[in-house]
């Protein structure tokens, strides 16, 4: 039902915010640039609502909905590269605008040491998003 999906999406968005707050703390401690565009607002366009729905579907691991929304965006003129960039920048583990695998691993080691009780939550949030995006060819 729709109400269950809303609760699931809300929970996933809360988990993403939790991870993003930790990546910011990590970035500050490690000297990464976390200010540039971290919480920046992006210009809204005719694709914003669909992109938001795509990100929500990725966060909850809804492959079918994500596939449908991605196809709709591609058919409407969004380039595959643009879609991949949007998906990559929204992923839970991003230190500022850095999403390189080595930085993610460095963050995960830091998180395991500094927030052991939240470590599985962090890993699961990133894993669900990333694996769903990969299944659709939206992340490498």
trRosetta pair geometry for C-beta under 8 A, 3 or more apart (Angstrom, degrees):
i j d omega theta_ij theta_ji phi_ij phi_ji
1 4 4.9 97 64 5 80 103
1 5 7.3 -144 101 -5 44 88
2 5 5.5 -55 -152 35 37 114
2 6 6.4 40 152 -24 69 102
3 6 5.6 -48 -149 31 35 114
3 7 6.7 34 153 -16 64 103
4 7 5.8 -55 -152 37 33 110
4 8 6.2 33 150 -19 66 109
5 8 5.5 -57 -146 39 32 113
5 9 6.1 31 156 -18 68 106
5 60 7.6 106 -152 136 74 175
6 9 5.9 -53 -144 38 28 109
6 10 6.2 31 154 -21 63 108
7 10 5.7 -54 -146 36 29 113
7 11 6.3 30 154 -19 63 107
8 11 5.8 -55 -149 37 28 111
8 12 6.3 26 153 -17 64 108
8 60 5.1 71 141 -128 112 134
9 12 5.6 -56 -146 39 32 111
9 13 6.2 32 155 -20 66 106
9 56 4.8 9 -139 -164 118 115
9 59 7.0 90 -138 81 65 122
9 60 5.9 -65 -86 -44 62 133
10 13 5.8 -54 -147 36 29 110
10 14 6.4 32 152 -20 62 106
11 14 5.6 -54 -150 35 31 114
11 15 6.5 33 150 -20 64 104
12 15 5.5 -50 -149 35 34 114
12 16 6.4 37 151 -20 65 102
12 56 7.2 119 82 -153 132 64
12 59 3.9 126 152 141 131 114
12 60 4.9 -112 -42 -71 158 76
12 125 7.2 149 -153 -132 71 89
12 128 7.6 -105 -132 97 117 146
13 16 5.6 -48 -148 34 34 113
13 17 6.5 37 151 -20 64 103
13 56 7.3 -25 -62 -113 104 86
13 59 6.7 57 -66 146 57 168
14 17 5.7 -52 -149 35 32 112
14 18 6.5 38 149 -23 63 103
15 18 5.5 -51 -151 32 33 116
15 19 6.5 31 152 -16 65 103
15 59 7.7 153 65 -173 110 111
15 92 7.4 -36 124 -115 85 139
15 121 6.1 -140 -141 176 104 99
15 124 7.8 -65 -174 90 147 95
15 125 4.3 -167 144 -98 118 127
16 19 5.7 -55 -150 38 33 109
16 20 6.1 32 153 -19 67 108
16 59 6.1 -59 -49 -126 129 129
16 92 4.8 -124 -129 -102 75 94
16 125 6.0 177 -77 -177 56 129
16 129 7.7 86 -96 -58 110 144
17 20 5.6 -54 -142 39 31 112
17 21 6.3 36 156 -23 64 103
18 21 6.0 -54 -152 32 27 111
18 22 6.7 22 152 -13 61 107
18 118 7.0 -140 158 -160 125 135
18 121 6.8 -27 103 132 145 129
18 122 7.7 -122 113 -84 102 75
18 125 7.6 177 65 -44 103 165
19 22 5.8 -60 -154 39 33 110
19 23 6.3 32 151 -21 69 104
19 92 4.1 28 88 177 152 109
19 93 6.2 -79 167 -70 124 63
19 121 7.8 -152 -65 123 93 88
19 122 5.2 130 -108 -129 99 78
19 125 5.3 -151 -38 88 141 147
19 126 6.8 160 -147 -52 158 91
20 23 5.6 -50 -142 35 34 111
20 24 6.5 40 154 -23 63 102
20 92 6.6 -115 -51 -158 78 60
20 94 7.3 -3 -115 51 86 85
21 24 5.7 -52 -154 31 31 114
21 25 6.7 32 149 -17 63 104
22 25 5.5 -51 -148 36 37 112
22 26 6.1 40 152 -19 67 105
22 107 7.8 111 124 -175 99 107
22 111 6.0 59 158 -108 139 107
22 115 6.3 -75 -124 7 135 156
22 118 7.3 -172 -69 109 152 143
22 122 6.8 -64 64 -102 155 128
23 26 5.4 -50 -144 40 34 116
23 27 6.0 39 154 -23 65 107
23 34 7.8 167 127 -124 78 122
23 92 7.9 159 -26 151 135 63
23 93 6.0 157 -84 -144 134 55
23 94 6.2 89 145 68 164 40
23 95 5.0 -135 178 -89 103 64
23 107 5.9 -2 -115 -142 83 143
24 27 5.7 -53 -146 36 28 113
24 28 6.4 30 154 -19 63 104
24 34 5.1 123 -141 -179 69 144
24 38 6.6 86 -106 -169 108 143
24 95 7.9 166 -81 -139 33 61
25 28 5.9 -54 -150 34 29 110
25 29 6.4 26 154 -15 64 108
26 29 5.9 -61 -151 39 28 109
26 30 6.1 6 160 -3 67 116
26 32 7.9 15 115 25 75 126
26 95 6.4 -85 92 -111 108 115
26 107 5.2 80 144 -127 167 86
26 110 5.1 114 -127 106 115 151
26 111 7.2 -45 -73 -59 135 81
26 114 7.9 177 -87 44 89 151
27 30 6.0 -67 -138 48 26 99
27 31 8.0 -105 173 61 54 19
27 32 3.9 -79 -154 64 87 114
27 33 7.6 -58 174 68 120 21
27 34 3.8 120 109 -65 139 122
27 95 4.3 157 -81 -166 112 97
27 96 5.7 144 -150 -28 155 89
27 98 7.8 152 -110 38 119 120
28 31 7.9 41 -179 -65 25 25
28 32 7.7 -68 -50 52 25 75
28 34 5.8 -65 -57 22 73 143
29 110 7.7 157 77 -158 136 141
30 95 7.8 -23 59 -164 130 147
30 106 7.4 87 -119 143 162 129
30 110 7.6 -83 -51 -83 125 156
32 95 5.0 22 109 148 164 119
32 96 5.6 -147 141 -5 109 123
32 98 6.3 -88 -162 12 137 143
32 103 7.7 83 -97 -144 150 127
33 36 5.2 16 149 10 118 111
33 96 5.0 72 96 -114 66 165
33 97 8.0 -17 93 22 102 89
34 38 5.3 43 166 -81 66 143
34 95 6.6 -73 -94 177 94 68
34 96 4.4 -127 -108 -70 44 90
35 38 6.0 -82 -142 -3 15 119
35 96 7.3 -13 27 -117 34 109
36 40 7.9 -17 161 -36 43 129
36 96 6.0 44 56 -166 85 117
36 97 6.6 -57 98 -9 102 115
37 40 4.1 -51 -140 3 56 138
37 96 7.4 83 67 -178 81 78
37 97 5.8 34 77 -60 121 117
38 96 5.6 -72 -84 -126 96 57
38 97 7.8 -120 -83 -44 57 71
44 48 4.5 -27 -149 -47 79 159
45 48 5.7 139 49 -34 52 93
46 76 7.7 -140 114 164 113 134
47 50 5.4 -65 -164 50 63 109
47 51 5.4 65 139 -28 89 106
47 73 6.0 76 -148 -133 116 98
47 76 6.7 161 -94 101 101 137
47 78 5.6 102 -124 -67 156 125
48 51 5.7 -59 -145 38 28 111
48 52 6.3 29 157 -20 65 105
49 52 5.7 -53 -150 34 30 112
49 53 6.5 29 152 -16 64 105
50 53 5.6 -54 -147 38 35 111
50 54 6.3 40 151 -24 66 103
50 69 5.6 171 -170 -166 88 97
50 72 6.0 -134 -145 100 140 118
50 73 5.3 170 127 -75 135 97
50 76 7.6 130 28 24 167 153
51 54 5.5 -50 -147 33 33 115
51 55 6.4 34 154 -19 65 103
51 73 6.9 88 -72 -105 71 142
51 86 5.7 -77 -148 165 125 148
52 55 5.8 -53 -149 35 31 111
52 56 6.5 33 152 -18 64 105
53 56 5.6 -52 -149 36 33 113
53 57 6.4 36 152 -20 65 104
53 65 7.6 -108 158 159 98 112
53 69 5.3 -159 103 -121 107 149
54 57 5.7 -56 -150 36 31 111
54 58 6.4 30 152 -19 65 105
54 66 5.8 86 -151 -138 69 72
54 69 4.4 -163 -81 115 83 133
54 70 6.0 101 -126 -66 126 72
54 73 6.9 -20 -53 -25 144 142
54 83 7.9 -79 155 -157 168 101
54 87 7.3 -80 132 -89 120 96
55 58 5.6 -53 -148 36 33 112
55 59 6.4 36 153 -23 65 105
55 86 8.0 -102 -65 144 107 97
55 87 7.3 -173 -93 -117 78 63
55 90 4.9 -74 -124 144 127 158
56 59 5.6 -53 -148 33 32 113
56 60 6.6 8 161 -1 66 107
57 60 6.5 -69 -148 47 28 94
57 62 4.3 -91 -156 69 81 106
57 63 7.9 154 161 -64 106 11
57 65 4.2 -147 -122 98 132 108
57 66 3.8 -178 119 -67 126 80
57 69 6.2 165 8 17 149 139
57 132 7.4 -163 130 159 75 145
58 61 7.6 35 -174 -73 30 30
58 62 7.8 -81 -52 47 21 72
58 66 5.4 97 -65 -111 68 137
58 87 6.7 143 -69 -144 168 102
58 90 7.9 103 69 97 141 122
58 128 7.8 131 155 128 58 79
58 129 5.0 56 143 -144 97 71
58 132 4.8 173 -143 92 64 128
58 133 5.3 33 -140 -59 127 89
58 138 7.8 -95 -99 80 134 144
59 92 7.9 108 -118 -52 93 105
59 125 7.5 -11 -153 -161 84 79
59 128 6.7 51 -175 108 35 116
59 129 5.4 -1 -99 -88 49 98
60 128 7.1 -39 -158 157 10 134
61 128 4.5 -81 -59 -164 105 100
61 129 8.0 -93 -67 -65 67 33
61 131 7.4 8 -119 78 97 103
61 132 5.0 -157 -125 -66 50 127
62 65 4.2 7 133 32 121 113
62 66 5.8 141 93 -21 72 92
62 132 7.3 39 45 -142 35 143
63 66 5.7 -63 -143 41 27 111
63 67 6.1 30 159 -24 66 107
63 132 5.7 -145 -82 -143 73 88
63 135 5.6 -42 -124 98 121 145
63 136 7.0 180 -150 -53 80 102
64 67 5.8 -53 -147 32 27 111
64 68 6.5 26 155 -17 62 107
65 68 5.7 -57 -149 37 33 112
65 69 6.2 27 156 -15 68 109
66 69 5.9 -58 -144 40 29 107
66 70 6.0 30 157 -21 65 109
66 132 5.9 113 5 162 167 114
66 133 7.7 -113 176 -87 149 52
66 136 5.8 -115 123 -47 114 153
67 70 5.8 -56 -144 37 27 111
67 71 6.3 28 156 -19 63 107
67 136 5.7 -159 -90 -111 74 116
68 71 5.9 -56 -151 35 27 111
68 72 6.5 29 151 -20 62 107
69 72 5.5 -52 -150 34 33 115
69 73 6.4 33 152 -19 65 104
70 73 5.7 -55 -150 36 32 111
70 74 6.3 30 153 -17 66 107
70 83 6.4 96 -145 -175 90 147
70 136 5.8 134 3 175 167 139
70 138 6.6 -115 -118 -69 143 131
71 74 5.7 -55 -144 39 31 110
71 75 6.1 30 156 -17 66 109
72 75 5.9 -57 -145 39 27 110
72 76 6.3 24 154 -19 62 112
73 76 5.7 -61 -147 38 29 110
73 78 4.3 -25 163 35 93 137
73 83 5.9 123 114 -99 136 124
74 78 6.0 -77 -87 67 38 84
74 79 8.0 48 -126 -145 73 13
74 80 6.5 27 -114 -74 114 74
74 83 6.8 -43 -72 -34 85 152
78 82 5.3 -127 -176 85 83 123
78 83 5.3 92 135 -60 119 98
79 82 4.3 94 57 5 87 104
79 83 6.9 -153 92 -6 46 84
80 83 5.6 -56 -149 37 32 112
80 84 6.3 34 152 -20 66 106
80 137 8.0 -26 -164 121 120 110
81 84 5.7 -53 -146 36 31 112
81 85 6.4 33 153 -21 64 105
82 85 5.7 -52 -147 34 31 112
82 86 6.4 32 153 -19 64 106
83 86 5.7 -53 -148 36 32 112
83 87 6.3 30 154 -16 65 108
83 138 6.2 -81 130 -131 100 104
84 87 5.7 -56 -145 40 30 111
84 88 6.1 32 155 -22 65 109
84 138 5.4 -167 -104 -163 68 59
84 139 6.8 156 -151 -80 87 42
85 88 5.7 -55 -145 37 29 113
85 89 6.3 23 160 -16 64 108
86 89 6.2 -59 -147 37 26 106
86 90 6.5 15 158 -14 62 113
87 90 6.2 -68 -150 38 27 106
87 91 7.1 49 152 -50 62 89
87 133 5.2 147 169 -134 133 131
87 138 4.5 37 40 155 172 117
87 139 6.1 -121 119 -59 122 91
88 91 6.1 -32 -161 -10 35 114
88 99 5.6 173 174 74 94 166
88 139 6.2 139 -85 -110 81 91
89 94 6.6 71 -160 -123 44 163
89 97 6.7 -22 -128 -142 97 81
89 99 7.2 -125 -96 -34 39 140
90 94 7.9 -170 137 -15 4 146
91 94 5.7 121 73 -44 81 105
91 99 6.1 92 53 -133 127 130
91 126 6.8 56 173 -137 101 79
91 129 5.5 151 -134 124 77 137
91 130 6.4 51 -138 -74 127 84
91 133 7.5 -74 -88 -3 107 158
91 139 7.4 78 -71 -102 134 143
92 122 7.5 179 137 -158 133 63
92 125 4.7 106 -85 128 172 109
92 126 4.8 -121 63 -82 119 71
92 129 5.8 153 -8 16 100 152
93 99 7.2 117 104 -133 73 75
93 104 4.9 84 127 -127 138 94
93 107 5.8 163 -158 85 113 150
93 108 7.5 -14 -124 -57 152 88
93 122 7.4 76 -74 179 107 96
93 126 4.8 9 -10 -103 111 132
94 97 6.7 -12 173 -137 113 22
94 98 6.6 153 -169 71 65 46
94 99 4.9 -28 -112 -80 87 91
95 98 4.5 -24 67 63 88 109
95 99 7.9 171 24 -72 67 42
95 103 5.4 -120 23 165 129 127
95 107 6.2 -163 -57 -71 118 130
98 103 4.8 -26 141 92 120 176
99 103 7.2 -145 -155 67 6 123
99 104 7.0 28 -170 -54 52 108
100 103 4.7 86 63 8 87 104
100 104 7.1 -152 94 -8 43 86
101 104 5.5 -55 -147 35 34 114
101 105 6.3 32 156 -19 68 104
102 105 5.7 -51 -147 36 33 111
102 106 6.4 37 152 -20 64 105
103 106 5.5 -50 -146 37 34 114
103 107 6.3 38 152 -20 65 104
104 107 5.7 -55 -150 36 30 112
104 108 6.3 30 152 -20 65 105
104 126 7.4 141 -157 -163 121 153
105 108 5.6 -51 -145 35 33 111
105 109 6.5 35 155 -18 64 102
106 109 5.9 -53 -152 35 30 110
106 110 6.4 30 150 -17 63 109
107 110 5.5 -59 -150 40 32 113
107 111 6.0 33 153 -22 69 107
108 111 5.5 -50 -140 36 32 113
108 112 6.3 37 157 -24 64 103
108 119 7.8 84 -163 -151 75 92
108 122 7.2 171 -117 119 75 127
108 123 7.0 69 -133 -85 116 90
109 112 5.9 -51 -149 31 29 112
109 113 6.7 22 154 -11 61 109
110 113 6.0 -66 -155 41 29 107
110 114 5.8 -4 162 6 70 120
111 114 6.2 -69 -127 53 26 92
111 115 5.3 -42 -164 49 69 101
111 118 7.0 -91 -178 91 104 96
111 119 5.7 139 129 -108 99 76
111 122 5.3 -65 165 56 156 173
112 115 7.9 -43 -76 63 10 60
112 116 6.2 43 -174 -102 49 70
112 119 4.9 60 -104 -115 63 137
113 116 7.3 -6 -141 -60 7 88
115 118 4.2 -25 149 43 115 111
115 119 6.4 158 101 -55 76 69
115 122 7.5 100 92 -31 123 135
116 119 5.5 -23 -151 -19 38 120
118 121 4.9 -59 -164 44 67 118
118 122 5.8 72 138 -28 87 101
119 122 5.7 -57 -152 33 31 112
119 123 6.4 25 156 -14 67 107
120 123 5.7 -54 -144 41 34 110
120 124 5.9 32 159 -18 68 109
121 124 6.0 -57 -142 39 25 108
121 125 6.3 28 158 -22 62 108
122 125 6.0 -58 -150 33 25 110
122 126 6.6 15 158 -8 62 109
123 126 6.1 -63 -150 42 29 104
123 127 5.8 26 158 -21 68 115
124 127 5.6 -54 -135 39 29 112
124 128 6.1 31 165 -22 65 105
125 128 6.4 -55 -150 32 23 108
125 129 6.7 15 157 -10 58 112
126 129 6.0 -66 -153 42 30 108
126 130 5.7 18 161 -13 70 118
127 130 6.0 -62 -136 44 24 105
127 131 5.7 17 169 -14 66 114
128 131 6.4 -59 -138 39 19 103
128 132 6.3 16 162 -16 58 113
129 132 6.2 -68 -154 37 22 107
129 133 6.3 16 156 -14 63 113
130 133 5.8 -59 -146 40 29 109
130 134 6.1 30 156 -21 66 108
130 139 5.9 -98 -150 89 69 161
131 134 5.6 -51 -143 36 31 113
131 135 6.5 39 155 -26 63 101
132 135 5.8 -50 -153 28 31 113
132 136 7.0 12 153 -4 61 108
133 136 6.1 -71 -157 45 33 102
133 138 4.3 -95 -167 77 84 103
133 139 4.0 58 120 -4 120 114
134 137 7.4 42 -171 -74 35 25
134 138 7.4 -103 -67 51 23 65
134 139 5.1 -61 -70 68 68 95
134 140 7.8 17 -113 149 90 5
